[in-house]
């Protein structure tokens, strides 16, 4: 392999890193033009190398991510950052042969006996912009789709995960040449330079605000984009739901990675009069999951003090507007290991209902009927995920049909994302496009339409001069006599 050693790679957003981006992009584009359609065996070999690399470095990954966060639960890192990409790569290995096959399509009746089909062709060089909350899973997931589709890829990592970035460079450098897969870092200047490269496709994970900037930059090159953005994902607790069971699952969703996950339950909707009982059940559930917070190596800290300060400000705003705060643990607002706080007496005008929380705060709102709950969800931007607990089949169908969300888990939270035969993506403000599964392969492939005329087919009958009997008969058959 001819990957550049980590020690030789410039750091955070300087001019040399930006210059290197262009150099790597030019190398990848040249390499793709020389080999524009990798065969199945070559694609499989790349994914197997990726799986072996993740297994070999799993403990290094745990250490690097933990160092970037301050405290990051090792089990959560292995589950999401290591096992997640391995499961996704294994799924692709099992299905790529079928995905790559041309798909036959029917011709119009006028062209009967000819052939039509679709060839799935690699797009070229794919740009992947990851984020800090799951720095491997949210970059390697799109990478697996890109490699399965036969592309080359450049990965731009977050400045908030420098140790994981350095490790990712080392790991991918062990199994890929830089003209196959490359990792770049840097801050705002580097990110802007990355967005400006004329990729054949760009995959971005992050906030809607930055997603708009990425899309604007991509538009200059007419680069198609996949945006995974997040949003306020609701958890609807049905009137007949087991309140304590729903509370446990929602508490787990809010505590996993300290709520710093794009599909975390952002707020809960409970039947009128049950918010206090539900809040107490969430507190009890959280206490069983995490008997202590301070110094607990299994409870992830907020990634930076700036992010922690923002969460404390959301709580201060809610308190000042009359909300009730229930602390679920021995630490709240002190340091970066923040216990889950359940907020009741919430209205839609509070700041914590105006933006994605992305942390261990759970607002609880009451509703009178399912109609009211669905109307509240529809008033907001379309979320990345939606969760519903304890609903009958008819009400489940109403939720699925009458709301829009990127994905749904019923009677739990988030696990639809971990099913790698399901596509993952947003809707509206929560994103566009998908990756994972066959849909990810299609997203990063060009579906090339092909029509093949049989030699003897008399297509000349449709040429000028117009008015022959075949043309007249065809017009009469398809268009009728007219007025």
CORURLIN-V241013 format. One record per residue. SS is DSSP state (h for helix, s for strand, l for the rest). PSI is psi in whole degrees, -180 to 180 (NA if undefined). OMEGA is omega in radians with two decimals (999 if undefined). Layout:
ss = (SS & SS)
psi = (PSI & PSI)
omega = (OMEGA & OMEGA)
This chain:
ss = (l & l & l & l & l & h & h & h & l & l & l & l & l & l & h & h & h & h & h & h & h & h & h & h & h & h & h & h & h & h & h & h & h & h & l & l & l & l & l & h & h & h & h & h & h & h & h & h & h & h & h & h & h & h & h & h & l & h & h & h & h & h & h & h & h & h & h & h & h & l & l & l & l & h & h & h & h & h & h & h & h & h & h & h & h & h & h & h & h & h & h & h & h & h & h & h & h & h & h & h & l & l & s & s & s & l & l & l & h & h & h & l & l & l & s & s & s & s & s & s & s & s & l & l & s & s & s & s & s & l & l & l & l & l & l & l & h & h & h & h & h & h & h & h & h & h & h & h & l & l & l & s & s & s & s & s & l & l & l & l & l & h & h & h & h & h & h & h & h & h & h & h & h & h & h & l & l & l & l & l & s & s & s & s & l & l & l & h & h & h & h & h & h & h & h & h & l & l & l & l & s & s & s & s & s & l & l & h & h & h & h & h & h & h & h & h & h & h & h & l & l & l & l & l & s & s & s & s & l & l & l & l & l & s & s & s & s & l & l & l & l & l & h & h & h & h & h & h & h & h & h & h & h & h & h & h & h & h & h & l & l & l & l & l & l & l & s & s & s & s & s & l & l & l & h & h & h & h & h & h & h & h & h & h & h & h & h & h & h & l & l & l & l & l & l & l & l & l & l & l & l & l & l & l & h & h & h & h & h & h & h & h & h & h & h & h & h & h & h & h & l & l & l & s & s & s & s & l & l & l & l & l & l & l & l & l & l & l & l & l & s & s & s & s & l & l & l & l & l & l & h & h & h & l & l & l & l & l & l & l & s & s & s & s & s & s & s & l & l & h & h & h & h & h & h & h & h & h & h & l & l & l & s & s & s & s & s & s & s & l & l & l & h & h & h & h & h & h & h & h & h & h & l & l & s & s & s & s & s & s & l & l & l & l & h & h & h & h & l & l & l & l & l & s & l & l & l & h & h & h & s & s & l & l & s & l & h & h & h & h & h & h & h & l & s & s & s & s & s & s & s & s & l & l & l & l & l & l & h & h & h & h & l & l & l & l & l & l & h & h & h & h & h & h & h & h & h & h & h & l & l & l & l)
psi = (151 & 36 & 148 & 132 & 149 & -39 & -20 & -6 & 127 & 158 & 176 & 94 & 17 & 174 & -34 & -38 & -40 & -41 & -38 & -37 & -48 & -40 & -46 & -43 & -45 & -39 & -43 & -41 & -41 & -43 & -38 & -42 & -30 & -25 & 76 & -7 & 84 & 138 & 168 & -44 & -39 & -40 & -43 & -40 & -39 & -43 & -35 & -38 & -38 & -43 & -47 & -40 & -44 & -42 & -42 & -35 & 16 & -39 & -33 & -38 & -46 & -45 & -43 & -46 & -39 & -40 & -37 & -37 & -26 & -57 & 124 & 123 & 121 & -37 & -38 & -39 & -46 & -39 & -49 & -51 & -25 & -59 & -40 & -56 & -34 & -46 & -40 & -42 & -40 & -38 & -45 & -42 & -36 & -22 & -8 & -39 & -44 & -41 & -37 & -16 & 140 & 146 & 119 & 139 & 159 & 151 & 165 & 153 & -35 & -25 & 26 & 144 & -11 & -179 & 146 & 139 & 172 & 131 & 132 & 112 & 137 & 144 & -39 & -113 & 121 & 130 & 136 & 120 & 111 & -178 & 172 & -23 & -34 & 79 & -21 & -49 & -38 & -1 & -40 & -29 & -56 & -34 & -42 & -44 & -41 & -44 & -39 & -35 & -2 & 16 & 172 & 161 & 143 & 134 & 126 & 119 & 170 & 147 & -14 & -3 & 60 & -37 & -40 & -36 & -48 & -42 & -41 & -40 & -46 & -47 & -49 & -29 & -23 & -26 & -4 & 144 & 157 & -21 & 0 & -57 & 134 & 151 & 133 & 152 & -146 & 171 & -140 & -47 & -43 & -40 & -42 & -40 & -39 & -46 & -29 & -11 & 143 & 64 & 160 & -16 & 148 & 128 & 123 & 136 & 126 & -154 & 157 & -37 & -49 & -32 & -39 & -40 & -41 & -43 & -39 & -43 & -41 & -33 & -29 & -30 & 7 & 38 & 123 & 147 & 149 & 123 & 123 & 108 & -31 & -145 & -174 & 94 & 117 & 154 & 110 & 119 & 115 & 160 & -30 & 11 & 151 & 104 & -41 & -36 & -45 & -40 & -42 & -46 & -37 & -39 & -42 & -42 & -35 & -25 & -24 & 122 & 28 & 36 & 4 & 68 & 137 & -21 & 14 & 145 & 119 & -39 & 160 & 142 & 120 & 156 & 151 & 131 & -3 & 6 & -40 & -44 & -41 & -43 & -42 & -38 & -37 & -43 & -45 & -43 & -44 & -40 & -33 & -36 & -39 & 86 & -26 & 157 & -57 & 122 & 6 & 115 & -10 & 0 & 116 & 143 & 163 & 141 & -37 & 164 & -34 & -43 & -39 & -41 & -38 & -43 & -41 & -36 & -37 & -41 & -42 & -41 & -44 & -43 & -42 & -22 & 12 & 6 & 160 & 130 & 129 & 113 & 132 & 59 & -171 & 2 & 132 & 125 & 3 & 120 & -159 & -2 & 95 & 123 & 156 & 135 & 124 & 131 & 119 & 172 & 36 & 143 & 165 & -11 & -9 & 151 & -35 & -8 & 1 & -12 & 159 & 132 & -49 & 48 & 180 & 62 & 129 & 100 & 143 & 125 & 150 & 152 & 156 & -33 & 165 & -34 & -45 & -43 & -45 & -36 & -40 & -43 & -42 & -25 & -26 & 178 & 155 & 126 & 165 & -35 & 160 & 142 & 140 & 136 & 134 & 27 & 146 & 172 & -42 & -43 & -34 & -44 & -37 & -46 & -46 & -36 & -27 & 0 & 158 & 134 & 156 & -40 & 166 & 139 & 131 & 131 & 18 & -170 & 145 & -16 & -13 & -29 & -28 & 2 & 103 & 6 & 2 & 141 & 156 & 124 & 172 & -173 & 130 & -126 & -18 & 3 & -176 & 148 & 172 & 159 & -178 & 150 & -168 & -33 & -34 & -41 & -47 & -39 & -38 & 20 & 155 & 122 & 97 & 121 & 135 & 132 & 131 & 120 & 132 & 144 & -40 & -2 & 129 & 59 & -22 & -19 & -16 & 3 & 162 & 161 & 141 & 157 & 3 & 171 & -33 & -43 & -42 & -42 & -41 & -45 & -44 & -39 & -45 & -30 & -17 & -169 & -24 & -179 & NA)
omega = (-3.12 & 3.12 & 3.11 & 3.10 & -3.12 & -3.09 & -3.11 & -3.06 & 3.13 & -3.04 & -3.13 & 2.78 & 3.13 & -3.04 & -3.12 & 3.12 & 3.11 & 3.10 & 3.13 & 3.11 & -3.12 & -3.14 & 3.14 & 3.14 & 3.14 & 3.11 & -3.11 & 3.14 & 3.10 & -3.14 & 3.12 & 3.14 & 3.12 & -3.14 & -2.96 & -3.12 & 3.10 & 3.13 & -3.09 & -3.09 & -3.14 & 3.13 & 3.11 & -3.13 & 3.13 & -3.13 & 3.09 & 3.09 & 3.13 & 3.11 & -3.14 & -3.14 & -3.13 & 3.11 & -3.07 & -3.02 & -3.02 & 3.14 & 3.04 & 3.12 & 3.12 & -3.11 & -3.11 & -3.12 & 3.10 & 3.13 & 3.14 & -3.12 & -2.93 & 2.94 & 3.04 & -3.10 & -3.09 & 3.14 & 3.11 & 3.11 & -3.13 & -3.12 & -3.00 & -2.99 & -3.09 & -3.10 & -3.12 & 3.10 & 3.11 & 3.11 & 3.14 & 3.12 & 3.10 & 3.09 & 3.12 & 3.12 & -3.10 & -2.98 & -3.03 & -3.12 & -3.14 & -3.13 & -3.04 & -3.07 & 3.00 & -3.14 & -3.12 & 3.07 & -3.12 & 3.05 & 2.98 & -3.14 & 3.12 & -3.06 & 3.14 & -3.09 & 3.00 & -3.06 & 3.05 & 3.11 & 3.11 & 2.99 & 3.12 & -2.97 & 3.06 & -3.13 & -3.14 & -3.13 & -3.10 & 3.02 & -3.13 & 3.13 & -3.11 & 3.14 & -2.92 & -2.96 & 2.97 & -2.92 & 3.07 & -3.05 & -3.07 & 2.96 & -3.11 & 3.06 & 3.06 & 3.12 & 3.13 & 3.09 & -3.13 & -3.12 & 3.10 & 3.13 & 3.05 & -3.10 & 2.89 & -2.98 & 2.96 & -3.08 & 3.03 & -3.09 & -3.12 & 3.07 & 3.13 & 3.12 & -3.04 & -3.11 & 3.10 & 3.08 & -3.14 & 3.13 & -3.14 & 3.07 & -3.13 & -3.07 & -3.12 & 3.06 & 3.11 & -3.02 & 3.11 & 2.93 & -3.10 & 3.07 & 3.01 & -3.13 & 3.12 & 3.13 & 3.05 & 3.13 & 3.10 & -3.09 & -2.96 & -3.11 & 3.14 & 3.12 & 3.12 & 3.10 & 3.11 & -3.13 & -3.06 & 3.13 & -3.08 & 3.11 & 3.01 & 3.00 & -3.13 & 3.10 & -3.10 & 3.00 & -3.13 & -3.06 & 3.06 & -3.13 & 3.13 & 3.10 & 3.10 & 3.12 & 3.10 & -3.12 & 3.10 & 3.14 & 3.14 & -3.11 & 3.14 & 3.12 & -3.05 & 3.12 & 3.06 & -3.05 & 2.89 & -3.09 & 3.05 & -2.82 & -3.14 & -3.10 & -3.07 & -3.07 & -3.07 & 2.99 & -3.11 & 3.11 & -3.06 & -3.14 & -3.10 & -3.11 & 2.96 & -2.98 & -3.10 & 3.10 & 3.10 & 3.14 & 3.12 & -3.06 & 3.10 & 3.08 & 3.10 & 3.13 & 3.12 & -3.12 & -3.14 & -3.06 & -3.11 & 3.10 & -3.11 & -3.08 & -2.99 & -3.14 & 3.08 & 3.00 & -3.06 & 3.09 & -3.11 & 3.04 & -3.09 & 3.13 & -3.14 & 3.10 & -3.08 & -3.04 & -3.14 & 3.11 & 3.13 & 3.13 & 3.11 & 3.11 & 3.08 & 3.11 & -3.14 & -3.13 & 3.13 & 3.14 & 3.09 & 3.12 & -3.06 & -3.12 & 3.03 & -3.09 & -3.05 & 3.11 & -3.12 & -3.08 & 3.12 & 3.13 & -3.02 & 3.09 & 3.03 & -2.87 & 3.12 & 3.09 & 3.12 & 3.10 & 3.12 & 3.14 & 3.10 & 3.13 & 3.10 & 3.12 & 3.08 & 3.11 & 3.12 & -3.14 & -3.14 & 3.14 & -3.11 & -3.13 & 3.00 & 3.13 & 3.08 & -3.09 & 3.10 & -3.12 & -3.09 & 3.13 & -3.01 & 3.12 & 2.97 & 3.06 & -3.13 & -3.10 & -3.04 & 2.96 & -3.01 & 3.09 & 3.07 & 3.06 & 3.08 & -3.07 & 3.09 & -3.05 & -3.04 & 2.94 & -3.00 & -3.09 & 3.10 & -3.08 & -3.11 & 3.02 & -3.12 & -3.10 & 3.08 & -3.03 & 3.11 & 3.12 & -3.01 & 3.04 & -3.11 & 3.00 & 3.12 & 3.09 & 3.13 & 3.08 & -3.14 & -3.13 & 3.10 & 3.07 & -3.13 & -3.14 & -3.13 & 3.11 & 3.11 & 3.11 & -3.09 & 3.13 & -3.14 & 3.03 & -3.14 & -3.07 & 3.06 & -3.13 & 3.06 & -3.11 & 3.13 & -3.04 & 2.95 & 3.10 & 3.03 & -3.06 & -3.13 & 3.13 & 3.04 & 3.12 & 3.08 & 3.12 & -3.10 & -3.05 & -3.00 & 3.03 & 3.05 & 3.05 & 3.12 & 3.13 & -3.06 & 2.88 & 3.12 & 3.09 & 3.03 & -3.12 & 2.82 & -2.96 & 3.04 & -3.13 & -3.05 & 3.09 & -2.92 & 2.93 & 3.05 & 3.06 & 3.12 & 3.12 & -3.06 & 3.13 & -3.14 & -3.09 & -3.13 & 3.01 & 3.09 & -3.12 & -3.08 & 2.81 & -2.89 & 2.97 & -3.14 & -3.14 & 3.08 & 3.06 & -3.14 & -3.12 & -3.06 & 3.02 & 2.97 & 3.11 & -3.06 & 3.12 & -3.13 & 3.02 & -3.14 & 3.12 & 3.01 & -3.04 & -3.03 & -3.08 & -2.98 & -3.12 & 3.12 & 3.09 & 3.11 & 3.12 & 2.95 & -0.01 & -3.04 & 3.05 & 3.11 & -2.99 & 3.12 & 3.14 & -3.14 & 3.14 & -3.14 & -3.14 & -3.13 & -3.10 & -3.02 & -3.02 & -3.06 & -3.08 & -3.05 & -3.13 & 999)
